[in-house]
Amino acid sequence: MTPRTSVLITGSELIRGGRRDSNGPFLAEELTRLGLEPSSIRIVGDDPAELEPAIREGLETDLLVLSGGLGPTHDDRTVELLARAAGLEAVVVGELEQEIEGVSRRIAERLGRSYAEFAEGVRKQATVPAGGRVIGIAGTAPGLVVETGRAVAVVLPGPPPELRRLWRAALEDEAVQGVLARAVVPERRVLRVYGVSESAVARALAEAGGEPEGVQATICAHAGEIWVELFGDGEELAGTLRDALGGSVFAEDDRPVEELVLDAARGRGLSVAAAESCTGGLVAARLSSVPGSSDVFRGGVVAYDNDVKRAQLRVSEQTLDARGAVSAETASEMALGAREALGADVAVSTTGIAGPGGGTPEKPVGLVYVHASGPGAELARELNLPGDREAVRRRATAAALHLLRELLAQIRHSPG
């Protein structure tokens, strides 16, 4: 039988809306990839009356992954409540206490504070359920694996970078490996679609006959794209969908579009730049987020004010007066200007009205122009994007990256 798995994310700031949770989606994706699709993902505050019952329920599964509540303060209760729920004594681990003390003394020295302020928290963080194994520490927070009879509990810190690092260590633990050995990793295919609606993809699936026996298909919006995930032997269905959706299927792996853009440019010996108005640097941020992007990505210009468009991107006064800052013509000149100003072979531009104000009947909120310019190739789009300011900016960013991807597909070789 496939092991049952649950994910429990703790932190009152999450249920109050002060911070968004990214650990739940990450852990769910990781567990599903390993054949352990979670039966539940819960976010619970720090109140013991809510957290302890949630932990007890999680311990009814084979693998419980806990995130958060490992700090030195009074409201960091995860380890204490896990020990109580599992019926285990909470004990101080001497070696762990020494390690955390060393880190805390360095922090105290750097801040010019007395170590005495940290001592109580150090002992608290070094207290773990009896038999719990320390898989590493992040800052002063230890990651743990605790066997509780039926369940194996993995306890990870809340900050996402620290959780992801210690998650890799948890996967090497013998007890976690034992659960993984009982899992059945599903065969998975993904078709990534851009330029058609979610309903159009659903219609293509229905016309293909729906899900064949033994295949589960999911269709979901993902960062401006539509993802079709097929679990099971979905090779024949994938082929049918490829034929039905044609060129809108642009990838069959999980790499983000910015990585696909950079790889395409790198393969053609081309450099890339961005010129942005309404997206305010989001296109450049996504391109520069990819490790190693500096060998391809030259940089970006955020030209919000018309004076910057004129001075930095050489958008003409005539174009701005006659067509306005939000126009296809301005977008075109911005892209060409970025190529010249930054010495790039290819550039993409965005200009639009993200809202909530600034719209007119002729140019409503959500109107965005994107333009991609390269050697011997130009592509342009006029978009009318729904949603609030954040949504318009996010969708415009995705559109710019996909337009850049399409342009690079047309340029087969470096002009040099």
N, C-alpha and C positions, 0 to 999 in steps of 0.2 A: 504494500500500500504506500502511495506517495506520502511523504511526511507532511503534516500540517504546519503551517508557518504563520506567525502574526508579527506585526510591526507596531510598536507603541512609541509615539513621539511625545515627550513631555516638555512643559514650559508654559507658564501662565501668559507670557508675552505673546505666545502663538494664538491662544484662544481669545485674547483681547484685541487682536488685530495689529499689535505693535510690530510684528515681524512675520514674514511669510515663511512657511516651512518648505524647504527644498530637500530635507533628508528623507521624508516619506517617499516621494517619487523616485529618488535615487535608489533607495533600498528595495523598493518594489521592482524596479527594473533589473537590479542586480540579482535578486532572488528568482525572478521569473527566468532570467537568462540561465540560471543554474538548475532550473526545473523545480523550483520551490515557490510557485505563485502564491502570494499571501492570501489567507482567508479573510484577513481584516487589516486595515491600517487605521489607527486611532491617534488622535491628538488629545491629550489630557493635560490639565493644569497641574500645578504643584500641590494642590490641596490633598493631604493624605486620604481624606474621605473619598476622593474620586480616584486618586492614583493607585492606592493599594488594591482596590477591587479590580481595576483594569489590569494590574500586574498578575493578580491571581487568575483572571480569565485567560491572559496570555500564556500562563504556565500550563494550561490545559492542552496546548499545542505541543508539537515536537521541538520547534525552534521559535524562540521569542527574541526579537531584536529590539532593544531599548535604546533610545537616544535622548540625551539631555539629563540635567539634574545631577551632574557629577562635580559641581564646584564646591568651594569651601564655605558658602553661606548657609544660613538657617533654612532657606527654601530649596536647597539642593538635597532632595530626599530619596532619590532613585535607589541608591544602594541600600540604604537603611530599610526601605519598604520592600525591596526585593528579598532581603534576608528574612524579614518578618513573614512575607507571603509564602516563602519557600520553607519556612520552619527551620532556618539555619541560624546559627549564632554569628553575630558580627564580630570580627576579630581584627586587631591591628597587625599588619604585616610589617615587620621591622625593616626589611630591606626596602620596601616601597616607601616607608616613612622617611628613610634616609635620603632616598632619591628625590622625593618631593621637597624635603627640607632643603636640599642643595639648590634646587631650582628657586625655591622661595627666598632663600638668603640672597641669591644673586639679584632677584627682583627687588628685594628690600634695599639692597645696597644701591642699585641703580636709581631708585626713587628717593633715596635719602631718608628712609624710614626704618624704624626699629623692627627687628625680626619678631619681637614679641607679638606684634600685631598679626602675624601670620601663623603663629605656632598652633593655635587651636584649630584653624582650618587645615593645617598640614595633617594633624592627627585624624581629623574627620575624613579627609580624602584617602588616607592610608588604611581606613577601616573597610573591610570587604566581607562578604558572606564566606563563612568557613568553607574551605576547599576551592574557593574561586581562584582562577588563574589570571595573572596580570599579563596582558598581551602587548603592553606598551603604555606610555603616557604622552599626553598632548598638553603642553604647558605644565599644569600641575594635576590634570585630570587623568586618572588611569582608565584604560579600557580593560574589560574583564570578560572572561567566559566562566559561567557558573552552571554546574550540573545540579539539577534539583530533583532527580528521580526520573520522571517521565521526560521533562523538558531540558533542553539546553538553552540557556539564556546568554545572549551576547549583549554586553553593556558598552555603549559608545558615547563619546562626548557630543554635545550639541552643535558646536561650530562646524559647518559643513566640511572645510578642508581637513580638520582634525578627524572628523568621523570617517571620511573617505580613506585617510591614511591608515587608521586603526582597523577599518573594515577589512582591508587587505591582510592585515596581521591575523584577524579573527578567522579568516578562511583557511589559515594554516594550522589552526588548533585541531587536535586529534578528535575531540568530541564533535566539533562542527563538521569535520571531514566525515565522521560517521553518519551524520544526518545527510550530508550531500551524497554519500555513497548509495543511499536508498532512493534518491530522486531520479526521475526520468527526465532528461533534458529534451524538451520538445524540438522538433525540426521547425525552424522559423524562416520565413521569407518576408521581406518588406518591399513594397513598391511605393516609391515616393512620387507624388503627383503635384504639379503646380500649374495653375492657369485654368482649372475647371473647378466647379463647386463640389462640395461634399455630397450633395444630392445627386449630381451627375455620376460620381463614383459609385454611390449606392445603387443607382439605376443600372450601371454597367455590371455590377455584381449580380443583381437580380436577373438581368438578361442572360448572364452566364449560367444561370441555374441555381444560384445561391451557393451555400456551403455544401460541398460533397461530404459524404460520410467520413468521419475521422479528421475533418479539417474545420478549424475555427477561424473565422475571418473577423477582424475588427477594422473599422474605418474611423479615423479621428483626425481632427485638425491639430496641426503641430507646427508652431512657429511660422504661420503663414502658408504652410503646405498642407496637403492631405496625405496621410500615411495609411496604407492598406497593409496590415500585418496578417500573415497566414501562418497558423500553427498546425503542424501535421504535414502530411504529404500533399502540399499544395502546389506542386510543380505545374500540373496541367491547368489548374485554375489561374495561376500566375500568368501562364502563357496566353490564356484567353483574355485576361484583363489587359495585358500589354497590347494585344491587338486592338481591343476596343478603345483604349485610352490613348493610343498612339504616342505622339511626341510629348504629351503632357507627363508621361512617366520619365523622369529625368535621372533617377538613381535607384539603386537597389541595395544600399547599405545605410549605416547610421551616421555617416560623417556629415557635419553641418555644412550648409551651402557655402559658407565662407571658406571652408577648407577645400571644397570642390573648386571654387573660383581660383584660389591660390595655386592648387595643383595644376589646373588647366593653364594658368598663366605661366607657371614654372615650366611646364612641358613645352610651351611654345616660345620660351625665352623672352617673355614680355613682362614689363613692370606695370603696376596698377596704382591708381590714385583715386581720391574721392573729393567731390565738391558738394557741400551740403548746406541747405538752408533750413527747411522745416524739420529735418531729422537731427539737427544739432550735433553731429559727430557720431551718431549711432552706427552708421555704416563703417566708418573708420574704426570704431571700437570693436566691432565684430571681426573685421579683417585682422586687426592687430592682436586680437585675443588668441589667435592660433599660434602655437609655438613654431618658431622658425619663419614667421611671415616676413621678417625684415629683408629677406633676400628677394622678395617680390613686391611687397607693398611699400610704396614711396612715402605716402603720407596723405593728409587730407587738409582741406580748407573749410572751416565753418564760416560761411559768408551770409550771416543773418541780415545785416544792414546792407542797403543798396550801395553805400559808399565802399563797402568791402567787396561787393560783387564787381564794382567798377575797377577798384584799385588792384585787387589781388587776382581777379579772374578775367579781367578785361571784358566784362559784359558792357556793351555799348550803351551810351546814354540814349541813343535813338530807340534801341530795343526796350529799355526800361520805360521810356516815356510812352511809346506806342503800344507795347504789349503788356507791360507790367512785370513786376518781379515774379509773379506766379503765371508762367506761360511756357509753352513748348519752346519758344525761341530763346528765352532766358536760360532754360535748362540746357539747351544745346550749347549756348555760348559758355555756360559754366563748365560743362564737361570738357570742352576744347581748351578753355582757359586753365583748367587744372592740369591737363596734359602738358601745356606749355610751361606753366609756373613751376610744376614739380618735376618736370623732365620724365614724365611717365608715358609709356606706350599706349595705355588704355586708361580711361577714367569714366566714372559714373557720377551723375549729379542728381540732386533732389531739390525741388522747390514746390511749396504748397501751402495750404491753409489748414493747420492742425486743430485750430479752435482753442477754447470754445467760442471766442469772438473772432471778428475779422472777416467773416464771410459776407457775401452779397448774393443777390439772385443770379448774377452772371458767374460769380466764382464762389460757390458755397463752401462751407467747412467740409473738409474731406477731399477737396480737389487737390491732386498732387500730380506733378509732372516729373518723370524720371527720364534720363537720357544717358546712354552709354556710347562712348566714342572711342574708336580705335583706328589703326591704320587700314584704310580702305573699307571700313565698316561702321555703320551708325545704326542704333536702335533707339526708339522712343516709345514711351507709354503715357497715356493720359489716364489717370485713375480717379475714381470716385469712391473713397474708402469710408466705411461706416465706423461708428464707435466714437469714444471720447478722445481727448487729446493724446493720451498715452497709446490707445489702440491705433489711431491714425499714424502716429510716428513709428510704431512698431511694424505695422503693415507696410508702410512706405519703405522702411529699411529692408524688409524681406524682398519687396518688389525690386528695389535697386540691386540687391545682390543677385537675384535671379536674372535680371536683365543683363547684368555683367556676365553671368554664366552663359546666357544665350549668345551674347556677342562673341565671347571667346570661342564658343563652339563653331562660329562662322569663320574665325581666323585660324586657319589650319597650321600655318607656319609663321615663324618670326619674319618680319619684313627685312631684317638684317641678314 
